[in-house]
């Protein structure tokens, strides 16, 4: 009979919680809000198996609130209304936990708003995606967003040692390493694999684990040479325009069990950071690759990844856009906060000169004082863009005299 180790060994207090120290260590903001019973509507987002649902359950216990666990994919509006109505006159309002919150429809979000406004329940949501892009502005303004990070190997190791000892499961050193490395920072996945392996043999071995899980999960915290170092070598080889080296390191990632989505995401970032406008088509091809491999999967996905890898490695390189935005962000963070010029504050301001009325460009200030962040490398298509901006500015109008 299955024990469900992941459920059995869920933490019973905040002190038992593994990981998310940036949120839950003594003195951390989220922990303070929970302990002081001051938590507002909140949405937890991050990889699976990092404790989002577990923390929601803990919060309900600590605050002594009735707990309702719902899923956005099957959630019915009448179900929500029924819960809120049941506690309309109650002093202790429930905690309503909604998983897969990024799948909430606009209608469902609009139904929630008045109840959130009146605090008829404490709403806590969870998602593997950043809900900032799926929740409406009205929902975001009424809630807090907390990012959960992948669990580190030492978190998984502590739990593995605890469970193995208490359950009397024999796990040798190699098997323990595989359990941790292949789980990608997902505690639930590690415990589920451990449980399955322990049910098939008295002693958990790497051979048994590999039969149950041939490939690593997600893009999480694998050990150095099987993840971070290989990914770094892959990116640096593309940056250095060495096609064969890039293909070799990508093959190492594929054979090592890295999901095609992880490799594709790295290439999307590379296309913008290292190629940029030297070849603007690179970003579109990388995004298409990411979409394609997410629908196809291995083994055929390797062909699509290879095509994209060769294209990106062969493209002219420029980090001008990457460097420019870093400079701009750094300037703002250091206090470079200019007011918006009056003529830019609304589209119908009488002082604003509409560029289309002047042949596409007209001389007027867009900053109170000039700033310089972007420096073109004049590589590939960037050179064409430089010529365009020069022609736009030299071939159009000066502002009319007043």
Secondary structure by P-SEA (a helix, b strand, c coil): ccccccccccccccccccccccccccccaaaaaaaacccccccccccccccaaaaaaaaaaaaccbbbbbbcccccaaaaaaaaaaaccccbbbbbbbcccccccaaaaaaaaaaaaacccbbbbbccccccccccaaaaaabbbbbbccccaaaaaaaaaaaaaaacccccaaaaaaaaaaccccaaaaaaaaaaaaaccccccaaaaaaacccccccccccccccaaaaaaaaaaaaaccaaaaaaaaaaaaaacccaaaaaaaaaaaaaacccccccaaaaaaaaaaaaaaaccccaaaaaaaaaaaaaaaccccaaaaaaaaaaaaaaaaccccccccccccccccccccccccccccccccccbbbbccccccccaaaaaaaaaaaaaaaccccccc
